[in-house]
Amino acid sequence: MARGYKDRRRSRARGKLVQALYQHLVTGQEPGEIERQFLAAGLGDVDVAYFRELIYAVAAAAEPLDARLERLLDRPLVQLDPVERAILRLGAYELSERLDVPYRVVIHEAVDLARRFGAEQSHRYINGVLDRLVGEIELRAGERGPSKERQD
């Protein structure tokens, strides 16, 4: 399978994940129930394994993800639109736990999702928050290169 095809399938899975995570936020339904609903409706040509893995993982890690994100926000997390919260949770999870996905891909995908599903300028907000988060993740430091403070 060509890498581009796999990447497109994973990208489409992220779109479904944002919808599923939004549903989880708004309704409080369990990830298993939401997964069954999405599978019954048909996911289309997506990376189903990625969808299944992340719907459970992101929902399970919601509290620590929210705590990490809240420090980077200009307002309380609960004041964010649930769509933006879902995108930020997904992005934060991928940045901290899915080191196989380059951080630039995670941020690019999150920005695209914000453009598709979020408010008019939410993509800028999402980009800024996730970019700051990358700077806090020690395991991502090698991807970003030397920090600006260390360059003399």
Buried (B, 14 or more C-beta within 10 A) or exposed (E): EEEEEEBBBBBBBBBBBBBBBBBBBEEEBEBEEBBEEBEEEEBEEBBBEBBBBBBBBBBEBBEEBBEBBBEBBEEEBEEBBBBBBBBBBBBBBBBBBBEEBEBEBBBBBBBBBBBEBBEEEBBEBBBBBBBEBBEEBEEBEEEBEEEEEEEE
